[in-house]
Amino acid sequence: VVNNTKVTFEDIESVGSGVIYKRIDNKDQSGKIISYTYYCYTNAHVVLSDNSGNHKVYAFLGNHDVEIEAKILGYDKSIDLACITFDSYYLINPVELADCEKLEKGAFVIAIGNPDGYDYYGSVTFGVISNLGRYISFDTDGDNTVDYVGEYIQTDAAINPGNSGGGLFT
């Protein structure tokens, strides 16, 4: 909600997902928790969709049907990763990040995200890890020269538009 007006899907240039990895309890002077600060990973292309330089990012808390303005803490376009933060009065438990070195080919995984916007918030798809250490080359600056080679986990779990930034869980 921004200025008492709910942000609608028509107002949004890009929709993606994210994974909350850290929560800080904000306490008053008596030690009572009054709010929470969350830190979230998502994809850089999700938060940088506006080419004007005015990047407004919102965290949609689907279980509460609420949108909260978030702040971009940093991003790296070359690996398509961003970190955002936002404050909320709602308690959300962060995920525990796994050691990707322990992943194995053939392991079952689920992908959680928001394909095609808020209407499908929290959708889950199932698949397997097809391979580890797949490499994809990118020309990041449009000069027809490969600038970056990324290493990826290959999975057959459906990742649809809007799932970007969502978690892949084992």
Buried (B, 14 or more C-beta within 10 A) or exposed (E): EEEEEEBEEEEBEBBBBBBBBBBEEEEEEEEEEEBBEBBBBBBBBBBBBEEEEEBBBBBBBEEEEBBBEBEBEEBEBBEBBBBBBBBBEEEBEEBEEEEEEEBEEEBEBBBBBBBBBBEBBEBEBEBEBEEBEEEEEBEEEEEEEEEBEEEEBEBEBBBBEBBBBBBBBE
